[in-house]
Amino acid sequence: MKRHLQKDHSDIYDDKRAKTALLSIACKNDKKIKFTVEMSVNEVVNTCITLLTKQSVPLSHFDSEPFNTLTNPIFDGLHIPKINSRNILHHLKDQCDNLKNNIRNLTKNKILSFKMDTATRHDRAILGINVQIITSNKLEIFTLAMLKLKQKHTAQYLTTKIENVLKSFNIDKAQVYAVTTDNGRNMVKAVELLSLHSDDEESDSEIEDNYESIVCNVRFENIISIKCAAHTLQLAVKDYLDNLNTNVVNKSRNCVKYLRTPAYRHSIKSSQTLKPILDVPTRWSSTYNMLKRLLHLKEFCCENLPLSEQLQRHEWAELENIMKALQPVNTLTLKLQKSNLRVLFGDFYKNWLELIFTLKDFNTEMTRQLLDHIEKRQTKLLEWDTMYAALFLDPRFKRVLSNEKINSAKNHLKKKWCSS
């Protein structure tokens, strides 16, 4: 405190006054003070649950001496039992039951859409299921389940898991309008089985997320299968990178591997620059991030790597052109990945058109190649009745539809209205 006053407040610093102030603060800190705080029981319990669920505080924390010292006066003042590692689980279950009942009430007799995806990390596979519903003219998204998958991810197994979740929320399959998944054949087949109540096994049952196992949008009698736009965009990027007329991406990847060896890792750390990133095939935008970071390390590479491992001048130029093409794609991917995303089809269509127009404006060989692969993939996203219906109802984009597409939109809406 004294040094702070001397350095930053020398014009008002007084040695004697500072000593008196510091002594006064020390005395006050040891003195117990009575004060009044307004808190409800629910507020205290919910805060403890938030520590456990959102802040990932371990259960043992609720039995620790510091926690008890801080919270026991609060519990005594509210005349409630002290929260510990055992009873907080009961509070958590009660809150979980309340949330499930709230979702049951919101989804009762409503038309619903779902988002589903699987992820594998550290040998643990998880199936996530979200429900989308419009309440009070606002689109809401609720997570129904995060299920640990203990068997092969066959379509039949996934369908069973999904049906169990629907039953736990009293949701009839007839309420489900559409399901958005990635392009993996097992996920697409699971939606088909969910709609058709079929017991047939898929032919490629063990595929979890195979880039090559892509099928067109399929429409069933009850449930519409929608392909994830972000995943489809990443497939287009993969097509583009796989078909480049240059080996610069592979050479860049080898360069990054070289930079990640112990000798160069230490040098990079000493230079206080960002460390190189190696891409992962199943992680979106990871190749873009790898190349972006490598460009950041260009000066270090030129000064430290042996000539045999360096990119040539024309290769650095090619890399910059590739990055210029991929940058707007990465921007759209980040938009589509936002955890709080509330995007209607019209909003998605607007963002997609902006990407197409941006790439056309660049008008380079690299961007033309990328645009060609995107346009080949976008048919699965844009050319189907549900999209036509959404654009028909959106005054911003109704005029872009041909008469044929307008008729398809009207027929789709009439059919859904009559069946609901």
C-alpha positions as CSV (number, residue, x, y, z in Angstrom):
1,M,0.0,0.0,0.0
2,K,2.8,2.4,1.0
3,R,4.7,1.8,-2.3
4,H,1.5,2.2,-4.3
5,L,0.8,5.6,-2.6
6,Q,4.4,6.7,-3.2
7,K,4.4,5.7,-6.8
8,D,0.9,6.6,-8.1
9,H,-0.3,9.2,-5.6
10,S,2.9,11.1,-4.5
11,D,1.1,14.4,-4.6
12,I,-1.2,13.4,-1.8
13,Y,1.1,11.0,0.0
14,D,1.8,11.7,3.6
15,D,4.0,9.2,5.4
16,K,2.4,9.6,8.8
17,R,-1.1,9.6,7.5
18,A,-0.4,6.4,5.5
19,K,1.0,4.6,8.5
20,T,-2.1,5.6,10.5
21,A,-4.4,4.4,7.6
22,L,-2.6,1.0,7.3
23,L,-2.8,0.4,11.0
24,S,-6.5,1.3,11.0
25,I,-7.2,-1.1,8.1
26,A,-5.4,-4.0,9.9
27,C,-7.4,-3.4,13.1
28,K,-10.7,-3.3,11.2
29,N,-9.9,-6.6,9.4
30,D,-9.6,-8.4,12.7
31,K,-12.8,-7.0,14.1
32,K,-16.1,-8.9,13.6
33,I,-18.9,-6.8,12.2
34,K,-22.6,-7.6,12.2
35,F,-24.4,-6.7,9.0
36,T,-27.7,-7.5,7.2
37,V,-27.9,-9.1,3.8
38,E,-31.2,-9.8,2.0
39,M,-31.1,-13.3,0.4
40,S,-33.8,-15.9,-0.3
41,V,-33.5,-19.6,0.3
42,N,-33.8,-20.3,-3.4
43,E,-31.1,-17.8,-4.2
44,V,-28.6,-19.5,-1.9
45,V,-29.5,-23.0,-3.0
46,N,-29.4,-22.1,-6.7
47,T,-26.0,-20.4,-6.3
48,C,-24.6,-23.6,-4.7
49,I,-26.0,-25.6,-7.6
50,T,-24.4,-23.2,-10.1
51,L,-21.0,-23.7,-8.4
52,L,-21.4,-27.4,-8.9
53,T,-22.9,-27.5,-12.4
54,K,-21.6,-24.5,-14.3
55,Q,-18.3,-23.7,-12.4
56,S,-17.4,-27.4,-12.0
57,V,-16.6,-27.1,-8.3
58,P,-16.0,-30.6,-6.9
59,L,-18.4,-32.0,-4.4
60,S,-15.7,-32.1,-1.7
61,H,-15.7,-28.3,-1.8
62,F,-19.1,-28.3,0.0
63,D,-17.5,-30.1,3.0
64,S,-14.5,-27.9,3.2
65,E,-13.7,-25.7,6.1
66,P,-13.5,-22.4,4.1
67,F,-16.9,-23.1,2.5
68,N,-18.4,-23.8,5.9
69,T,-16.9,-20.7,7.5
70,L,-18.3,-18.5,4.7
71,T,-21.7,-20.0,4.4
72,N,-22.7,-21.3,7.8
73,P,-23.8,-17.9,9.0
74,I,-26.0,-17.6,5.9
75,F,-27.6,-21.0,6.5
76,D,-28.2,-20.2,10.2
77,G,-29.7,-16.8,9.3
78,L,-32.1,-18.4,6.8
79,H,-32.9,-21.3,9.2
80,I,-32.1,-24.0,6.7
81,P,-29.9,-27.1,6.9
82,K,-26.3,-26.6,5.9
83,I,-25.5,-27.6,2.4
84,N,-22.9,-30.3,2.0
85,S,-21.7,-32.9,-0.6
86,R,-24.6,-35.2,0.2
87,N,-27.7,-33.0,0.3
88,I,-26.7,-30.8,-2.6
89,L,-27.4,-33.8,-4.9
90,H,-31.0,-33.8,-3.6
91,H,-31.3,-30.1,-4.3
92,L,-29.9,-30.7,-7.8
93,K,-32.4,-33.5,-8.5
94,D,-35.3,-31.2,-7.4
95,Q,-34.1,-28.5,-9.7
96,C,-33.7,-30.9,-12.5
97,D,-37.2,-32.2,-12.0
98,N,-38.6,-28.7,-12.1
99,L,-36.8,-27.9,-15.3
100,K,-38.0,-31.1,-16.9
101,N,-41.6,-30.3,-15.9
102,N,-41.3,-26.8,-17.3
103,I,-40.0,-28.2,-20.6
104,R,-42.9,-30.8,-20.6
105,N,-45.4,-28.0,-20.2
106,L,-43.8,-25.9,-22.9
107,T,-43.7,-28.8,-25.5
108,K,-47.1,-30.2,-24.7
109,N,-49.1,-30.5,-28.0
110,K,-46.6,-28.3,-29.8
111,I,-44.9,-28.8,-33.1
112,L,-41.2,-29.2,-32.4
113,S,-37.8,-29.3,-34.1
114,F,-34.7,-31.1,-32.8
115,K,-31.0,-30.8,-33.1
116,M,-28.8,-33.9,-32.4
117,D,-25.1,-34.6,-32.6
118,T,-22.6,-37.0,-31.2
119,A,-19.1,-36.2,-30.0
120,T,-16.2,-38.3,-28.8
121,R,-13.5,-37.0,-26.5
122,H,-11.0,-39.0,-24.4
123,D,-12.7,-42.3,-25.4
124,R,-16.1,-41.1,-24.2
125,A,-19.0,-40.7,-26.7
126,I,-21.9,-38.3,-26.0
127,L,-25.2,-37.9,-27.8
128,G,-26.6,-34.4,-27.3
129,I,-30.3,-33.7,-28.0
130,N,-31.8,-30.2,-28.1
131,V,-35.4,-29.2,-28.7
132,Q,-36.4,-26.0,-30.5
133,I,-39.8,-24.4,-29.8
134,I,-41.4,-21.0,-30.3
135,T,-42.8,-19.5,-27.1
136,S,-44.2,-16.0,-26.9
137,N,-43.0,-15.3,-30.5
138,K,-39.5,-16.2,-29.5
139,L,-37.4,-19.1,-30.6
140,E,-36.1,-21.1,-27.6
141,I,-33.7,-24.0,-27.4
142,F,-33.6,-26.5,-24.5
143,T,-31.1,-29.3,-23.9
144,L,-33.1,-32.5,-23.3
145,A,-30.2,-34.8,-22.7
146,M,-26.4,-35.4,-22.9
147,L,-26.3,-39.2,-23.0
148,K,-23.2,-41.3,-22.7
149,L,-23.1,-43.9,-25.5
150,K,-21.8,-47.3,-24.4
151,Q,-22.3,-49.3,-27.6
152,K,-21.5,-48.9,-31.3
153,H,-23.2,-45.9,-32.8
154,T,-25.6,-47.8,-35.0
155,A,-28.7,-46.1,-36.2
156,Q,-30.9,-48.6,-34.3
157,Y,-29.0,-47.9,-31.0
158,L,-29.2,-44.1,-31.5
159,T,-32.9,-44.3,-32.3
160,T,-33.6,-46.3,-29.1
161,K,-31.8,-43.6,-27.1
162,I,-33.7,-40.8,-28.8
163,E,-37.0,-42.5,-28.2
164,N,-36.3,-43.0,-24.5
165,V,-35.6,-39.3,-24.2
166,L,-38.8,-38.3,-26.0
167,K,-40.8,-40.6,-23.7
168,S,-39.2,-39.1,-20.6
169,F,-40.5,-35.6,-21.7
170,N,-43.9,-37.0,-22.8
171,I,-43.2,-35.9,-26.4
172,D,-45.0,-37.8,-29.1
173,K,-43.1,-38.5,-32.3
174,A,-46.0,-37.0,-34.3
175,Q,-45.0,-33.6,-32.8
176,V,-41.6,-33.7,-34.4
177,Y,-41.5,-31.6,-37.5
178,A,-37.8,-31.8,-38.3
179,V,-34.4,-33.1,-36.9
180,T,-31.1,-31.4,-37.7
181,T,-28.1,-33.7,-37.7
182,D,-24.6,-33.9,-39.3
183,N,-24.2,-35.8,-42.6
184,G,-23.1,-39.1,-41.0
185,R,-25.1,-42.0,-42.4
186,N,-25.9,-43.4,-39.0
187,M,-27.5,-40.1,-37.8
188,V,-29.5,-39.7,-41.0
189,K,-30.7,-43.3,-40.7
190,A,-31.6,-42.8,-37.1
191,V,-34.0,-40.0,-38.1
192,E,-35.4,-42.3,-40.8
193,L,-36.0,-45.1,-38.2
194,L,-37.5,-42.5,-35.8
195,S,-40.0,-41.5,-38.5
196,L,-40.8,-44.9,-40.1
197,H,-40.7,-47.1,-36.9
198,S,-38.5,-49.5,-38.9
199,D,-36.5,-52.3,-37.4
200,D,-34.2,-52.6,-40.4
201,E,-30.5,-52.2,-39.7
202,E,-28.4,-49.8,-41.8
203,S,-25.9,-51.1,-44.2
204,D,-23.1,-49.0,-42.8
205,S,-23.9,-49.3,-39.1
206,E,-20.6,-48.4,-37.6
207,I,-20.1,-45.1,-39.4
208,E,-20.1,-42.3,-36.8
209,D,-19.2,-39.3,-38.9
210,N,-17.7,-40.4,-42.2
211,Y,-17.0,-37.5,-44.6
212,E,-17.7,-39.7,-47.6
213,S,-21.0,-41.1,-46.3
214,I,-23.2,-38.2,-47.4
215,V,-26.7,-38.5,-48.6
216,C,-29.2,-36.0,-50.0
217,N,-31.9,-34.4,-47.8
218,V,-34.5,-37.1,-47.2
219,R,-38.1,-36.2,-46.5
220,F,-40.3,-38.7,-44.6
221,E,-44.0,-38.9,-44.0
222,N,-43.7,-37.3,-40.5
223,I,-40.2,-36.1,-39.8
224,I,-37.9,-34.0,-42.1
225,S,-34.2,-34.6,-41.9
226,I,-32.1,-31.4,-42.1
227,K,-28.4,-31.4,-42.7
228,C,-26.2,-29.2,-40.4
229,A,-25.1,-26.2,-42.5
230,A,-21.8,-25.8,-40.6
231,H,-20.9,-29.4,-41.2
232,T,-21.9,-29.2,-44.9
233,L,-19.7,-26.1,-45.2
234,Q,-16.8,-28.0,-43.7
235,L,-17.3,-30.8,-46.2
236,A,-17.1,-28.3,-49.0
237,V,-13.8,-26.9,-47.5
238,K,-12.4,-30.4,-47.3
239,D,-13.3,-31.0,-50.9
240,Y,-11.5,-27.8,-51.8
241,L,-8.4,-28.6,-49.9
242,D,-8.2,-32.1,-51.2
243,N,-8.4,-31.0,-54.8
244,L,-6.0,-28.0,-54.7
245,N,-3.5,-28.0,-57.6
246,T,-0.7,-27.4,-55.0
247,N,1.0,-29.4,-52.2
248,V,1.4,-26.3,-50.0
249,V,-1.1,-27.5,-47.4
250,N,0.7,-30.8,-46.8
251,K,4.0,-29.1,-46.8
252,S,2.7,-26.5,-44.3
253,R,1.5,-29.4,-42.1
254,N,4.9,-31.0,-42.2
255,C,6.4,-27.6,-41.3
256,V,4.1,-27.3,-38.3
257,K,5.1,-30.8,-37.1
258,Y,8.7,-29.8,-37.4
259,L,8.0,-26.7,-35.3
260,R,6.4,-28.7,-32.6
261,T,9.5,-30.8,-31.9
262,P,11.1,-30.2,-28.5
263,A,14.0,-28.1,-29.9
264,Y,11.9,-25.6,-31.8
265,R,9.1,-25.6,-29.2
266,H,11.5,-24.2,-26.6
267,S,12.8,-21.6,-29.1
268,I,9.2,-20.5,-29.9
269,K,8.4,-20.2,-26.2
270,S,11.5,-18.2,-25.6
271,S,10.6,-15.8,-28.3
272,Q,7.2,-15.2,-26.6
273,T,5.3,-15.9,-29.8
274,L,2.3,-18.1,-30.4
275,K,2.9,-21.8,-30.6
276,P,2.1,-23.7,-33.8
277,I,-1.2,-25.6,-34.1
278,L,-1.6,-29.0,-35.8
279,D,-5.0,-29.6,-37.5
280,V,-7.3,-32.4,-36.7
281,P,-9.5,-33.9,-39.5
282,T,-12.7,-34.0,-37.5
283,R,-12.3,-30.5,-35.9
284,W,-14.0,-27.7,-37.8
285,S,-11.7,-24.9,-39.1
286,S,-8.7,-26.6,-37.6
287,T,-6.8,-26.5,-41.0
288,Y,-7.6,-22.8,-41.3
289,N,-6.3,-22.2,-37.8
290,M,-3.2,-24.2,-38.4
291,L,-2.3,-22.2,-41.6
292,K,-3.2,-18.9,-39.9
293,R,-0.8,-19.6,-37.1
294,L,1.9,-20.8,-39.5
295,L,1.7,-17.4,-41.3
296,H,2.1,-15.7,-37.9
297,L,5.3,-17.7,-37.5
298,K,6.6,-17.0,-41.0
299,E,9.5,-14.8,-39.8
300,F,10.5,-17.4,-37.2
301,C,10.4,-20.1,-39.8
302,C,12.6,-18.1,-42.3
303,E,15.1,-17.4,-39.6
304,N,15.4,-20.7,-37.8
305,L,14.2,-23.7,-39.9
306,P,16.6,-25.5,-42.2
307,L,16.0,-24.7,-45.9
308,S,14.8,-28.2,-46.6
309,E,11.9,-27.7,-44.1
310,Q,11.0,-24.1,-45.1
311,L,8.3,-22.9,-47.5
312,Q,9.5,-21.2,-50.6
313,R,8.5,-17.6,-51.3
314,H,5.9,-18.6,-53.9
315,E,4.5,-21.2,-51.4
316,W,4.0,-18.5,-48.8
317,A,2.1,-16.5,-51.4
318,E,-0.1,-19.5,-52.2
319,L,-0.7,-20.0,-48.5
320,E,-1.8,-16.4,-48.2
321,N,-4.2,-16.8,-51.1
322,I,-5.7,-19.9,-49.6
323,M,-6.2,-18.1,-46.3
324,K,-7.9,-15.2,-48.1
325,A,-10.4,-17.7,-49.6
326,L,-11.0,-19.5,-46.3
327,Q,-11.4,-16.4,-44.1
328,P,-15.1,-15.7,-45.0
329,V,-15.9,-19.4,-44.6
330,N,-14.3,-19.4,-41.1
331,T,-16.4,-16.3,-40.2
332,L,-19.6,-18.0,-41.2
333,T,-18.6,-21.2,-39.4
334,L,-18.1,-19.3,-36.2
335,K,-21.5,-17.6,-36.6
336,L,-23.2,-21.0,-37.0
337,Q,-21.3,-22.5,-34.1
338,K,-22.4,-19.9,-31.5
339,S,-23.9,-21.6,-28.4
340,N,-26.7,-19.1,-28.1
341,L,-27.6,-19.3,-31.8
342,R,-31.2,-18.5,-32.7
343,V,-31.1,-18.6,-36.5
344,L,-34.2,-18.8,-38.7
345,F,-33.9,-20.2,-42.2
346,G,-34.1,-16.7,-43.6
347,D,-31.2,-15.5,-41.4
348,F,-29.1,-18.5,-42.5
349,Y,-30.0,-17.9,-46.1
350,K,-28.8,-14.3,-45.8
351,N,-25.5,-15.3,-44.2
352,W,-25.0,-18.0,-46.9
353,L,-25.7,-15.5,-49.7
354,E,-23.2,-13.1,-48.1
355,L,-20.5,-15.8,-48.2
356,I,-21.2,-16.6,-51.9
357,F,-21.1,-12.9,-52.9
358,T,-17.9,-12.3,-50.9
359,L,-16.1,-15.2,-52.6
360,K,-17.4,-14.0,-56.0
361,D,-16.1,-10.5,-55.3
362,F,-12.6,-11.8,-54.6
363,N,-12.6,-13.5,-58.0
364,T,-9.3,-15.3,-57.7
365,E,-8.4,-18.8,-58.8
366,M,-8.5,-20.0,-55.2
367,T,-11.9,-18.5,-54.4
368,R,-13.4,-19.7,-57.7
369,Q,-12.3,-23.3,-56.8
370,L,-13.7,-23.0,-53.3
371,L,-17.0,-21.5,-54.6
372,D,-17.4,-24.4,-57.0
373,H,-17.2,-26.9,-54.2
374,I,-19.6,-24.9,-52.0
375,E,-22.2,-24.6,-54.8
376,K,-22.0,-28.4,-55.3
377,R,-22.8,-29.0,-51.6
378,Q,-25.4,-26.2,-51.1
379,T,-28.1,-28.1,-53.1
380,K,-28.6,-30.2,-50.0
381,L,-29.2,-27.1,-47.9
382,L,-31.2,-24.8,-50.2
383,E,-33.1,-26.9,-52.7
384,W,-36.0,-28.5,-50.8
385,D,-39.6,-27.7,-49.8
386,T,-39.0,-26.7,-46.2
387,M,-36.4,-24.1,-47.3
388,Y,-38.8,-22.8,-50.0
389,A,-41.6,-22.5,-47.4
390,A,-39.4,-20.6,-44.9
391,L,-38.2,-18.2,-47.6
392,F,-41.8,-17.8,-48.9
393,L,-42.9,-16.7,-45.4
394,D,-39.9,-14.3,-45.1
395,P,-40.7,-11.0,-46.8
396,R,-37.0,-10.4,-47.3
397,F,-36.5,-13.3,-49.6
398,K,-40.0,-14.2,-51.0
399,R,-39.1,-12.5,-54.2
400,V,-36.1,-14.7,-54.9
401,L,-38.3,-17.8,-55.4
402,S,-39.5,-18.9,-58.8
403,N,-43.2,-19.6,-59.4
404,E,-42.4,-23.3,-59.2
405,K,-40.7,-23.0,-55.9
406,I,-43.5,-20.8,-54.6
407,N,-46.0,-23.5,-55.5
408,S,-43.8,-26.1,-53.7
409,A,-43.7,-23.9,-50.6
410,K,-47.5,-23.4,-50.6
411,N,-48.2,-27.2,-51.0
412,H,-45.7,-28.0,-48.2
413,L,-47.4,-25.5,-45.9
414,K,-50.9,-26.8,-46.7
415,K,-49.8,-30.4,-46.1
416,K,-48.2,-29.6,-42.8
417,W,-51.2,-27.5,-41.7
418,C,-53.6,-30.2,-42.5
419,S,-51.6,-32.9,-40.7
420,S,-51.0,-30.9,-37.6
